[in-house]
């Protein structure tokens, strides 16, 4: 693929034959409504920005160059006339979506003025609305094909500030209360939107891999402090390769980064089971040393190879996470249940927790509950989301604790 100079990049409708990730600006005087609409649009694949005052819109249009402006007229506090004038003055060529009851005087007035100004107006989205109706309203702006999958240089991503951590809830099987979260690295690319890690995580021998690892550690601690202030303490886990522990300087910096705050319950580092099996001495020694610094190691993606873990000379690991391929559909599969039960026994025998990941159905949850797992994780309880959305969803989940979604 031809290399792009991102410094000279300008907005265009397509990359090759494929449409770029669309951008949307949410205009509403209420912050919680802006956040709700931004979250809903990001779930559809938009890159979003927000504007709370008519006077700020011109700057947002120039900086973000959105393809869509979402204008809520459900509440007072916005000068809609000023907003429409700003759209015209900036020669906005995208679409405007008005949210409100189609037969309301305000919505009719906005549409009439917009058409007089020559603004491209989408059909109004009536309230209340769901994900399906929102998608239908903006369907013409969504890419017809998947976004490109560029091999983005991680050094460039680090320098540009494109990387962030998303969090997925861990849930106590017995109480259905939130019990920590796993941090997963994501890239928010200016053209392609959210890019999954498969397209930018370098090999652990890459010279920039340590920089990526340091980012994950540093951002997780920053996010822990944010969550502490907004929601209270949350136990976090991150993913690192076993090779990380072979770098003495990196391990030293990791230990020094741990907060001294009394509410900090420790950091859990998840290491893939295949790496532990292939390099057991390094994994065991790291787990022993790090315990003195309030850091524990979990073995991730444990599956059919679980008997190899019986051969370890010692077992200083805090958690075993069962590979989702043995969890998903386990309610109706005795072979998967057998693997799960053996891994639970291994965890119990060594004083570790057992976590089932990949829970997507109530039937699978009930199955892992009966098998005796300690924690569960999966889309049934929430997908990975950015830290601020995670904080909001955590509050909602805690409010409904004790009940299945």
Number of C-alpha atoms within 10 A of each C-alpha: 5 4 8 8 7 10 6 6 10 8 12 9 13 12 13 8 10 14 20 25 24 23 24 25 27 25 28 25 21 16 13 10 15 22 18 13 21 22 18 17 23 17 13 17 18 26 25 22 20 21 22 16 17 20 14 14 23 18 13 15 21 11 10 16 20 23 21 24 25 22 24 24 21 16 11 11 13 19 13 20 14 14 19 20 16 19 21 16 10 14 11 21 15 17 19 25 21 24 20 21 17 16 10 11 9 15 20 16 13 18 21 14 15 19 12 9 13 11 20 16 18 16 15 19 21 17 13 9 11 10 12 9 14 18 16 12 15 18 12 11 19 18 17 12 10 12 19 17 12 12 13 16 13 21 16 11 16 16 9 11 12 17 22 19 20 22 26 24 27 25 23 19 23 14 12 20 20 22 17 20 22 21 27 20 22 22 24 16 17 17 20 21 21 20 20 14 13 10 15 18 19 19 10 16 10 11 11 16 17 16 14 21 19 15 17 21 21 15 17 25 18 13 19 21 18 16 17 15 10 13 14 12 17 22 17 24 25 22 20 18 17 22 14 19 19 13 10 10 10 16 16 12 12 18 14 11 14 17 17 9 8 7 12 18 14 17 22 22 24 25 22 18 25 19 16 21 17 12 13 19 14 16 25 18 13 21 21 17 14 18 16 10 15 16 21 22 26 26 23 22 23 23 21 15 13 20 12 13 19 11 11 14 10 14 18 21 23 21 24 26 28 27 20 19 14 22 26 21 20 23 17 12 12 11 11 18 19 14 19 29 17 15 24 23 15 19 21 16 10 14 14 19 18 26 31 30 22 21 23 19 16 12 15 20 26 14 17 23 17 11 14 17 26 18 25 28 27 21 14 16 20 19 14 20 20 17 20 16 15 20 20 12 16 21 14 11 21 12 11 13 15 14 10 11 12
